[in-house]
Amino acid sequence: MQLLLNTAELNIVADILLREQSSRAAAAAATGTQAEEEMAKRSRADDELLNKILARDLRLDSDELLRLSDLLASCKRELKDEIARAQDSPAAPGLRQKLAILEHALEKINEACVMF
């Protein structure tokens, strides 16, 4: 099965990977050497994954698909919490639209994981 994501889905996945990269960089400054090695290994893998997403190259291996699935599921939970807090705010419709796109991308990635 070939993984096909539209532009909006690719943009959300890239945004999530970029945010993960920047939060990991901030955490690396506050950790020990063994944790730094593990973070560096994950960072390299996530950098390669981000480069593939930005290049629109969706030939991903099972580890990359699982990593994306985990990241998107985590972001989905965070986004649902954010929507619950901002129910009556003007930002709520935009957050709901972002959630719908994220859920659609996550569904496609989970299908690809199952088919792998």
VOPAGU-2260 file (C-alpha; in pm, 1 decimal, decimal comma):
REM VOPAGU-2260
SITE   aa  ch    i         X         Y         Z
SITE  MET   A    0       0,0       0,0       0,0
SITE  GLN   A    1     126,5     342,2     -90,4
SITE  LEU   A    2      89,2     620,1     164,2
SITE  LEU   A    3     -73,7     925,7       8,0
SITE  LEU   A    4    -114,5    1245,0     207,1
SITE  ASN   A    5    -253,3    1569,6      69,9
SITE  THR   A    6     -75,5    1902,5     110,6
SITE  ALA   A    7    -262,1    2001,3     428,0
SITE  GLU   A    8    -182,0    1665,7     589,4
SITE  LEU   A    9     184,2    1686,8     487,1
SITE  ASN   A   10     203,9    2038,5     629,8
SITE  ILE   A   11      61,3    1927,3     964,4
SITE  VAL   A   12     298,6    1629,4     982,1
SITE  ALA   A   13     595,4    1853,6     900,3
SITE  ASP   A   14     481,9    2107,9    1159,9
SITE  ILE   A   15     455,9    1837,3    1425,5
SITE  LEU   A   16     802,3    1706,0    1341,2
SITE  LEU   A   17     946,8    2058,3    1354,9
SITE  ARG   A   18     787,2    2123,0    1694,3
SITE  GLU   A   19     916,9    1788,7    1820,9
SITE  GLN   A   20    1263,1    1878,1    1696,5
SITE  SER   A   21    1266,3    2215,1    1873,1
SITE  SER   A   22    1127,8    2075,0    2199,1
SITE  ARG   A   23    1386,9    1796,3    2191,0
SITE  ALA   A   24    1663,8    2052,3    2137,4
SITE  ALA   A   25    1544,6    2244,6    2443,1
SITE  ALA   A   26    1530,1    1925,5    2649,8
SITE  ALA   A   27    1878,3    1819,4    2537,0
SITE  ALA   A   28    2025,2    2125,0    2703,6
SITE  ALA   A   29    1891,2    2010,5    3040,5
SITE  THR   A   30    1984,4    1638,3    3036,4
SITE  GLY   A   31    2281,3    1413,8    3111,1
SITE  THR   A   32    2520,9    1246,4    2867,8
SITE  GLN   A   33    2343,7     909,3    2838,0
SITE  ALA   A   34    2012,9    1079,4    2772,2
SITE  GLU   A   35    2186,8    1305,6    2520,9
SITE  GLU   A   36    2306,6    1003,1    2322,6
SITE  GLU   A   37    1955,6     860,3    2306,2
SITE  MET   A   38    1812,1    1197,7    2209,5
SITE  ALA   A   39    2079,0    1241,7    1940,4
SITE  LYS   A   40    1991,1     903,3    1791,6
SITE  ARG   A   41    1620,1     988,0    1786,2
SITE  SER   A   42    1699,8    1334,6    1656,8
SITE  ARG   A   43    1887,0    1193,8    1356,5
SITE  ALA   A   44    1599,8     959,2    1276,6
SITE  ASP   A   45    1345,0    1240,1    1311,5
SITE  ASP   A   46    1560,8    1469,8    1096,8
SITE  GLU   A   47    1566,3    1207,3     821,5
SITE  LEU   A   48    1191,3    1163,1     856,4
SITE  LEU   A   49    1132,8    1538,7     839,2
SITE  ASN   A   50    1351,5    1562,9     528,6
SITE  LYS   A   51    1144,9    1289,7     361,9
SITE  ILE   A   52     818,3    1464,7     449,8
SITE  LEU   A   53     946,0    1800,8     323,8
SITE  ALA   A   54    1062,3    1634,4       1,2
SITE  ARG   A   55     719,9    1467,3     -31,1
SITE  ASP   A   56     897,6    1129,3     -29,5
SITE  LEU   A   57     656,0     900,7     151,2
SITE  ARG   A   58     850,9     578,8     108,1
SITE  LEU   A   59     869,4     519,5     482,3
SITE  ASP   A   60     982,9     209,5     666,1
SITE  SER   A   61     786,9      53,2     951,0
SITE  ASP   A   62     984,3     235,5    1223,2
SITE  GLU   A   63     919,3     571,5    1057,9
SITE  LEU   A   64     549,0     494,1    1021,4
SITE  LEU   A   65     525,1     392,0    1386,8
SITE  ARG   A   66     711,0     706,5    1496,4
SITE  LEU   A   67     473,2     923,9    1294,0
SITE  SER   A   68     173,6     738,6    1432,9
SITE  ASP   A   69     293,5     792,6    1791,1
SITE  LEU   A   70     368,3    1161,7    1733,9
SITE  LEU   A   71      36,5    1229,7    1563,9
SITE  ALA   A   72    -159,1    1042,1    1830,8
SITE  SER   A   73      12,6    1246,3    2101,2
SITE  CYS   A   74     -60,2    1571,1    1917,8
SITE  LYS   A   75    -420,1    1463,4    1867,1
SITE  ARG   A   76    -465,2    1425,2    2244,3
SITE  GLU   A   77    -303,0    1764,1    2307,0
SITE  LEU   A   78    -516,6    1930,8    2042,0
SITE  LYS   A   79    -837,0    1780,9    2184,7
SITE  ASP   A   80    -742,1    1916,9    2527,1
SITE  GLU   A   81    -670,5    2256,3    2375,5
SITE  ILE   A   82   -1008,7    2256,6    2199,0
SITE  ALA   A   83   -1183,3    2168,4    2524,6
SITE  ARG   A   84   -1016,4    2463,5    2697,0
SITE  ALA   A   85   -1089,9    2705,0    2410,9
SITE  GLN   A   86   -1448,3    2600,1    2342,3
SITE  ASP   A   87   -1594,7    2949,7    2309,6
SITE  SER   A   88   -1283,3    3121,5    2183,8
SITE  PRO   A   89   -1247,9    3252,5    1827,4
SITE  ALA   A   90    -961,5    3005,0    1776,5
SITE  ALA   A   91   -1184,1    2698,8    1833,5
SITE  PRO   A   92   -1302,7    2654,6    1470,3
SITE  GLY   A   93    -944,4    2666,6    1341,6
SITE  LEU   A   94    -836,3    2414,9    1604,2
SITE  ARG   A   95   -1123,1    2182,4    1508,8
SITE  GLN   A   96   -1024,1    2206,1    1142,5
SITE  LYS   A   97    -662,6    2126,8    1232,3
SITE  LEU   A   98    -783,8    1829,8    1438,4
SITE  ALA   A   99    -987,6    1696,0    1145,0
SITE  ILE   A  100    -684,5    1712,9     914,5
SITE  LEU   A  101    -461,1    1554,0    1177,9
SITE  GLU   A  102    -710,8    1271,6    1236,2
SITE  HIS   A  103    -732,3    1202,8     863,1
SITE  ALA   A  104    -351,7    1189,8     832,4
SITE  LEU   A  105    -327,9     966,3    1140,3
SITE  GLU   A  106    -588,1     729,7     995,2
SITE  LYS   A  107    -389,0     697,5     670,7
SITE  ILE   A  108     -63,5     640,2     858,3
SITE  ASN   A  109    -223,0     378,0    1084,6
SITE  GLU   A  110    -359,5     199,3     776,0
SITE  ALA   A  111     -11,6     200,4     624,9
SITE  CYS   A  112     128,9      57,7     952,5
SITE  VAL   A  113    -121,9    -227,3     941,3
SITE  MET   A  114     -51,5    -300,4     575,8
SITE  PHE   A  115     327,9    -296,4     625,6
